[in-house]
């Protein structure tokens, strides 16, 4: 068991990140539900050093440290350093030995739970439409909020496709998860309260968005591009 008394103080509300890197580190491990100590073990570094990286506004770790942290936090170096803020993902070169791997159903569901923004594809009166949405996974369903009368509200009762992906240009790898299901509105007060309590992603667009929508998963699949291992002959 890890010592959660001294190395995990960054999880306390009083702890604040010291700089942009620290904020990204703390936010990402919070998304994964990791303590500071657990993250340090994953990255193979001292919890004291990791706390310094999170708390110091002048921390400037080398690329090797950033790669270890990115691996521990299941993300990319660019995401930790903010280098991907203004750049669309995908312009990097392919790996020298890329390998395309199919993800199992359980792995796909785990990947869904690590993100908060996905895309919905649905046929509307204007034709096929794809929209980004802030979402949460609650009781196995995709849940999000929208406004009555909006384009997103037109998904109710329809079959939709929902996609989430992650691209790491620095390591030339990435993955995507695609699910299909039927969208339904949530009106039951107890269910709405449960969604409010358990949802971890709020709409970035702001405003009053009181209509809850859930997508019940009918089918799910995923793929991942990794750097394949090459053995000598």
N, C-alpha and C positions, 0 to 999 in steps of 0.2 A: 504493500500500500504506500502511496505517496504521502509525504508530509504536507498537509493542507493548511498548516498554521502559519508558516513563515513565507513560503514561496508563492502563495496564492492571493496575496493581499491586493494584487492588481484587479481582482474581481470585485473588490469592495467599492461601493458607490463613491467613497471619498477619494479613491485613486483616479487620477486623470493623466491622460497621455501628455507627453511633453512636446511632441511635434507631429508632423504629418505621418511619418513612419510609425510612430507609436500609436497614433489613432487607428491606422490601418491594421496594425498587428492586433490591437485589442478588439477591434470590431470583428476581424476575421475569426479569432479564436472564440469569441462570444457566439458567433454564428454556428460554429462547430460544437459548442458546448464544452470547450476545453478550458481547464484551469491553466494558470501560468506554469505550474509545476509539470502538468501533463504535456504542455507544449514544449517545455524545455527538454524533457525526456525524449520526445519525438525528434527534436532537432539536434539532440546530442550536445547540449550546452548547459552551462550553469544557470539555474533559475535567477541568480543574482545578476548575471549578465543580461538575461532576457528582460528582467525588470528595468535595468538601465536603458536598454534599447527602447522600451515603452515609455519611460519617464523622462529621458533626457531630450531636450529640444535640439541638441547638436550631435546626436548619435549618427555616425556615418560608417556602418559596418561594410566590410568588403563583400565582393560578389559571392565568395564561397559561403559566407554566413547567410547571405540573402537566399542563396539556392537551398540551403538546409532549412531555413525558415519557410520558404515557399513550399518545399516538399512536406514539411510537418503540418502546414496549414492547408494543404491541398489546393494551392493556387499558384500564380506565377510571380516572378520577380517584378514584372512591370506593374502588376496589381498592388504589390506591397509598396513600391516606390512612387506610384502615381504616374509612371511613365506612359500609361495607357489611357490617361484621362481624355486627351484630345485626339487620340488616334483610333480609327476603326480597327477591330481585331482582324487578323488574317493576312497582313502583308508580308509576314516573315517567310523565310525559306522553309521548304519541307525538310524533315529530318533525313539523314543519309540513308537510314534503313527503316522507313516507316512501316508500322504494322497496324492493320485495322482489326480491332477486336470487338466482337458482339458482347454487349452487357446483358447479364441476366435480369430477370424481373425485380429481384430484391435489390440488386445493385442500382438499377434505374431509380427505384423509389428512394434510395438513400441519396442519390445525386439530386433528385428533386428537392429534398429537404435541406440542401446546402445553399439554395439560391432563393432570391426573392423577386426576380423579374423574369417573366416568360412572354411568349407570344401565342395569341389565340388566332386560329384560322376558322372562319365561319362564312357561310353563304348568306348574304343579306339581299335586300331589294336592289342594291346597287351592284351586286355581283360578289365574287369572292373577296373577302376582306381579311387582312392580317393586322392585329392590334397588339401593342405591348401592354402588359398589365403587371402591377405589383400583386404578388400572390403569397399565400401560405399553404402548407399542407396540414390539414386538420382531419384526423380520423380517416386518413387514407385518401381524402378527396382534395382537389385543388379548390381553394376558397379565395375570393376576392370581392372587393366592393366597387360599386359603380353608381351612376345616377339614373333614376328612371327616365326613359325617353332617350338615353344616349345610345350610341352605336353598340356599345358593349351590352346594353340591356336587350338587344335583339337576339342574343344567343340563347335566351331562355327557351327550353324545350327542343333545342336543335342538337344535332350531332356536331361536335367540334373537334378540331385537332389542337393540341397544346404542345409547344416545344420550348425546351430550355437547353442552352449550350454553354460551354466554357472554352475559350481559346487562349492558349499560352504561346505567344510568339517567341518568347525567349527560349523555351525548351522545345518548340516545334511540336506541340502535342495539343490535344483537345478532345472534347467529348460532346455528345448531344443525346438528349432523351426526347422521344416523341410518344405522346399518348393520345388515345382517342376515347371519347366518352360523350355523355349527354349532359348538357348544362341545365340546371334547375335553379329557380329562385328559392330562397329560404325565408319563410314567413313565421315559423314557429318561434315564439319568444325565447324559450329555453335554448333552442339551437342557436339563435342569434347571439344570445348572451355567451354561450360556449365559444362561438367563433370569435367574438370580441376578446375573450379572455386568453385564447390560445393563439390567435393570429400574431405573427412576428413581423409582418411586413405591412406598412400602412401606405396608402396611395400617395405618391410623390406629387401628384397634380393638385393636392389639397382640395379645399372646398367641402361641401356637405355631400358625402357619398354614403347613403344609408341603405342602398339595396345590396344585399349579400347574394352572391351567386356561387354555387358549387358545381364542379365537374366531377361526376362519378366515373372512375376509370373503367373502361371496357377492355382496352388493349394497350400494352406498353412495350416499347422496344428502345434500344439504345446502342450507340457505337462509340468506340474510343480509338483515337490514333495515338500510338505510343512509339517509342524508339525500340525497334526490335533488336534482339541479341544476335550477334554474328559470331559464329564459331569457325575457327580455322580448319582447313581441310588437311 
